[in-house]
């Protein structure tokens, strides 16, 4: 299972998102410190979930980091997050 697939599975199970977009940005960081030769180290994740309703941006990101704690210790070097509620997603 790829790192992107693990992210998708874990966030899908934890947040039942209405939208989940995962982009592997590793190719843009090839040769940089923290970049793995095989890639799959830098990700951008946009997630929309009711679970974020009433929570601050920081609290939302902490929830995601908690779910991906194991991957952040080993596989993921950088993770850019956009965490929205469904209402916020329709406003954008």
N, C-alpha and C positions, 0 to 999 in steps of 0.2 A: 504494500500500500504506500502511495507517495505521501509526502508531507502535506501537500494540498488536499489530498483525499482524507487524511486524518483530521485536518482542520475542519473540513466540510462535515465530516461525521460528528465530531465532538460538538461543534457549535450548533449543528442541526438538532442534535439530541438535547442539548442544554437549553436552547432558546426558541426552538420551533419558529425559525425566522420566516417572515413573509418574503424576504429577499436576502440572498447571501451571495455576494460576488467575491471571489478569491482570485487575485492576480499574483503570479510568481514574477517578481521583479529582479530575480537573482542575476539575470543576464546583464543588467545595468550596473552590477557591482562586481563583475568578474575581475579578479586580481586585487580587490580591496581587502583590507584586514577583515576577518570574520566571514569572508565569502568562501563557501565550500566549493571544491573543484567540480563536484557533481551538480552544483546548483541547489535549488530548493532551500535557500537560507534567508531570503528577503521577500516579504509578502505584503500586499495591500489587501485589506479585508473591509468590505462594506457590508454591514449587517443591519437588518431592519427587524425589530421584534417588539412585541407588546411588553416583554420582560423589562424593557428599558424605561417604561412609562414611570414618571415621578422620580427618576434617578438623574443625578448630575452626570455630565460628560465623564468626569474622572471616575465616578462609581461604575458607570457602564464599562469603561475600559478595564477597570479592576476585575469586574466579573469575567470578561473575556480572557484576561491574563490568567486568572485562577483556573479556568477551564483548560487553557493551553500551557499550564505551568511546566509539565514534563517536556513538551516540545521546545519551550523557550530555554530550558536548561541545556538541551543537546542539539536540536536541529535548526531552530529558528534563531537567526542572528538579529533580524530587524523585522518589526511588525508595525505597519501603519494602519490605524483603525479609524473607521467612520461608523459610529453607532447611532442609529436613529430609531425612533418609534414610527409606527405606520403613519400617524398624522404628520410627523415631521417629514417623512419621505414624500408624501403627496404635496407638501408645501414647496418642496425643492424644485 
